[in-house]
């Protein structure tokens, strides 16, 4: 089965992807550690994503770690030609489930090799450099780390580059080193600190990929969101996804789920069209 996905497509460099993508983070165990709780279910949701027409999957070798990439390979390799996989480097996992930074050149080279091996690829379509920490973006130069990835790109191991959890200044610094095709930061109805950055990137034809588009570990809750959803006979989460797609044409969604039914609901719900009244009501959630 293949549906017409909401939002259409976007071009990442020379790669055309569906704006409605799939984030594989939830396929790992609790707190993104260990193997999937339901291995067969993880395979099923990945295969359903492709069957629905999704051509953009977001992952990271730190998810599990490694387990998520391995289940992607098991479910989908050899990958169909339209499918493109984005990954992240720049963090490890510790025994407590933390995300210690790993941005030295040797660590980044090893992370790229680990992603290539686990996913069964010769070249990674898109690699985002993960910056900041669990509290969000942190100031500081990314030059050494990003220059390492730019060198791996010149070697043919990476096709396109991006940054994740980055400040606007770090985005500009990355652009001064090598072309980027995406920025992946936290953004949703309730957290809109990147409004200016989104608009700048849209003018430059660079994708903005919000992680935690539905709030992450603390799902979005709002009376206005529930009211709009009830009026549209939809779910609050579907309305939140639809709002993101209408917010700017360069926004790509990577909402994650470990449920086939939930994936189908997200895809269908994100296809609703919000009226100007709906958008105005939702904008008040973020103080606009």
Residue pairs with C-beta under 8 A, 6 or more apart in sequence:
1 51
1 52
2 51
2 52
2 53
3 52
3 53
3 267
3 268
4 53
5 18
5 19
5 20
5 52
5 53
5 54
5 267
5 271
6 19
6 20
6 241
6 242
6 245
6 267
6 270
6 271
7 18
7 19
7 20
7 245
7 253
7 270
8 18
8 19
9 16
9 17
9 18
9 19
9 55
10 16
10 17
10 18
10 19
10 207
10 249
10 250
10 252
11 17
11 205
12 84
12 125
12 126
12 160
12 181
12 182
12 207
13 159
13 160
13 179
13 181
15 84
15 125
15 126
15 159
15 160
16 55
16 82
17 55
17 56
17 84
17 252
18 53
18 54
18 55
18 56
19 56
19 245
19 251
19 252
19 253
20 54
20 56
20 245
20 252
20 253
20 267
20 270
21 54
21 55
21 56
21 57
21 58
21 209
21 252
21 253
21 254
22 46
22 49
22 54
22 56
22 57
22 58
22 254
22 255
22 256
22 263
23 57
23 58
23 59
23 211
23 254
23 255
23 256
24 46
24 57
24 58
24 59
24 63
24 68
24 72
24 256
25 32
25 58
25 59
25 60
25 63
25 68
25 256
26 256
26 257
26 258
27 36
27 42
27 45
27 46
27 63
27 67
27 68
27 71
27 72
27 256
27 258
28 34
28 35
28 36
28 63
28 64
28 67
28 68
29 35
29 36
29 37
29 64
29 67
30 37
31 97
32 62
32 63
32 64
32 93
32 97
33 64
33 65
33 93
33 97
34 64
34 67
35 64
35 67
35 71
36 42
36 67
36 68
36 71
36 258
37 258
38 258
39 71
41 258
41 259
41 260
42 71
42 75
42 258
43 71
43 74
43 75
44 260
45 257
45 258
45 259
45 260
45 263
46 57
46 71
46 72
46 75
46 76
47 75
47 76
48 260
48 263
48 264
49 57
49 263
50 76
50 80
50 83
52 263
52 264
52 267
54 267
55 82
55 83
55 84
56 84
56 86
56 252
56 254
57 72
57 83
57 84
57 85
57 86
58 85
58 86
58 87
58 184
58 209
58 254
59 68
59 69
59 72
59 85
59 86
59 87
59 88
59 119
60 68
60 69
60 87
60 88
60 89
60 91
60 115
60 130
61 69
61 87
61 89
61 111
61 114
61 115
61 118
62 88
62 91
62 92
62 93
62 99
63 69
64 70
64 93
65 92
65 93
66 114
66 118
69 87
69 115
69 118
69 119
70 118
72 85
72 119
73 118
73 119
73 120
76 83
77 119
77 120
79 85
84 125
84 126
85 119
85 121
85 124
85 125
85 126
86 125
86 126
86 127
86 128
86 162
86 182
86 209
87 115
87 119
87 124
87 126
87 127
87 128
88 127
88 128
88 129
88 130
88 164
88 184
89 102
89 108
89 111
89 112
89 115
89 127
89 128
89 129
89 130
89 149
90 101
90 102
90 103
90 108
90 111
90 129
90 130
90 131
90 145
90 164
91 99
91 100
91 101
91 102
91 130
92 99
92 100
92 101
92 102
92 107
93 99
93 100
94 100
98 134
99 133
99 134
101 133
102 108
102 111
103 129
103 131
103 142
103 144
103 145
104 145
105 144
105 145
105 148
108 129
108 145
108 148
108 149
108 152
109 148
109 152
112 124
112 127
112 149
112 152
112 157
112 158
115 121
115 124
115 127
116 122
116 123
116 124
116 157
123 156
123 157
123 158
123 159
124 157
124 158
124 159
125 159
125 160
126 158
126 159
126 160
126 161
126 162
126 181
126 182
127 149
127 152
127 158
127 160
127 161
127 162
128 161
128 162
128 163
128 164
128 182
128 184
129 142
129 145
129 146
129 149
129 161
129 162
129 163
129 164
129 166
129 174
130 164
130 165
131 137
131 138
131 140
131 142
131 163
131 164
131 165
131 166
131 167
131 170
132 138
132 165
132 166
132 167
133 165
136 165
136 186
137 165
137 166
137 167
137 170
137 185
138 167
139 167
139 169
139 170
140 170
141 170
141 173
142 163
142 166
142 170
142 173
142 174
143 173
143 177
146 161
146 163
146 173
146 174
146 177
146 178
147 177
149 158
149 161
149 178
150 161
150 177
150 178
152 158
153 159
153 160
153 161
153 178
160 179
160 180
160 181
160 182
161 174
161 178
161 179
161 180
161 181
162 180
162 181
162 182
162 183
162 184
162 207
162 209
163 170
163 171
163 174
163 180
163 183
163 184
164 183
164 184
164 185
164 211
165 184
165 185
165 186
166 174
166 183
166 185
168 196
168 197
168 200
171 180
171 183
171 197
171 201
174 180
180 206
181 206
181 207
182 206
182 207
182 208
182 209
182 252
183 197
183 201
183 206
183 207
183 208
183 209
184 208
184 209
184 210
184 211
185 194
185 197
185 208
185 210
185 211
186 210
186 211
186 212
186 216
187 193
187 194
187 198
187 208
187 210
187 211
187 213
187 244
188 210
188 212
188 213
188 214
188 215
188 220
188 240
188 244
189 220
189 222
189 225
189 240
189 243
189 244
189 282
189 285
189 286
190 215
190 220
190 222
190 285
190 286
191 212
191 286
192 286
192 287
192 288
194 208
195 288
197 208
198 208
198 247
198 248
198 250
198 251
199 248
201 207
201 208
201 250
202 208
202 248
202 249
202 250
205 250
206 250
207 250
207 251
207 252
208 248
208 250
208 251
208 252
209 251
209 252
209 253
209 254
210 244
210 251
210 253
210 254
211 254
213 240
213 241
213 244
213 253
213 254
213 255
214 220
214 237
214 240
214 241
214 255
215 221
219 237
220 236
220 237
220 240
221 236
222 236
222 285
224 281
224 282
224 284
224 285
225 236
225 239
225 240
225 282
225 285
226 236
227 281
228 239
228 274
228 278
228 281
228 282
229 235
229 236
229 238
229 239
231 278
232 239
232 272
232 274
232 278
234 242
234 269
234 272
235 265
235 269
237 255
237 266
237 269
238 265
238 266
238 268
238 269
238 270
238 272
239 269
239 272
239 274
239 278
239 282
241 253
241 255
241 266
241 269
241 270
242 269
242 270
242 271
242 272
242 273
242 274
243 274
243 279
243 282
244 251
244 253
245 251
245 253
245 270
246 273
246 274
246 279
253 270
255 266
257 263
257 266
274 282
